[in-house]
Amino acid sequence: MNATSASRAELHAPQGSARRVLVWDAPVRIFHWLTVLSFAGAYLTAESERWRLLHVTLGYTMAGLVVFRLLWGLVGTRHARFASFVRGPAAVARYLGSLLRGKPEHHAGHNPAGALAIVALLGLALTVTFTGWATYDGLFGGWTEDAHEAAANGMLALVGLHIAAVVLASRLHRENLVGAMVSGRKLGSPQDAIRRAWTSVATLMLVAVLGFWWQQWQAAPAGGSTVERPVAAAKASHDRHHDDD
């Protein structure tokens, strides 16, 4: 049964009557953890000229991952689709009210409040990568650098809020939501389970990302140290772009 059509009684169903079923497909999980890695790495290397290519590579990786997630949100498995978890203000208010009452609604997929965070994070990720690309290529004037920094800091703040909400929801629901994003399994009824994990799609994603990283690394000039090589490649690529102009 689709979560969007679940009755309120089912949303409040006691978890003792549920079992762990496959909810998150492999592409959603790989997307999640690769995005975490890409954003964290890009943020930590943002101020370092020595690691500029790494910063740029991780930023482009995040952009590609977001594009994939948008497509998978249209054609992916049930709980991955935006139509199954993006709700209106009334649903969000009802869910938050259930938390305050100490009787949280149970959702096999994303809850309505978490859905807002996901949509906001995807939007900010696109903003961060677009302004970063524009800044790196010197497009649209100097405002893009300030916009890039502001979007990145806003995304970091939202990530922190998201982590806090996951910890709180795990406690209230008495369910390890972080572990669920690793195993793909959450408490639910058999009707909540998805039929396939789509491991083949996740494998292709991982191969594509690793292949892109390898190509970026190979583009760095030989002879430098492992720390210097990314910088040299970034500067060389940047200079070539402006020479062509």
C-alpha angles and dihedrals in degrees: 000000000000115000091228091064097044116125122238089249090057091047088056094042113139111260091224088075093052132078135203111277134172108271107149116059120218096257091056091050095046090047091051097051096039089052091050090051094045096048094044093048094045093048094049092050096042096104097040120096089188091063098037096124091051090051092049093044093052091046092054089045090056091049091053091047092052092050089052092049091052090053093043088050087064103040105018131101121304101271092041093060118098090222090065099054112018104097138174129263092269093059091047092050092047091051094048089048090053089054092052090050090052092241103099119195111246117230121183090211130026116332117234094257093048089050090061090053091049094051091046092049092050091050093048092047090056090047092049094049095044094050090043091053091047092049093047092051094042095242131155096009133279097307091083092069092057090044090050092053093045093049092048092051091046090051091049090052091049091048089054091050090047092052091049091049092050091051091048093045091048089055095046095043092040089228132117101239093177090054089049090059088056100044097028091228128120137166111280147115124282088257089061094059123102118228100226136030093208092221090166091063091047090050091052089050092052093046091050093050094046090046091052091049091049092049091050092049093047089052089064113098116258123244099050127107120263089260096047099045098074091050094049092050093049093050093044092050091047093049092048090052093054093043089056090052 
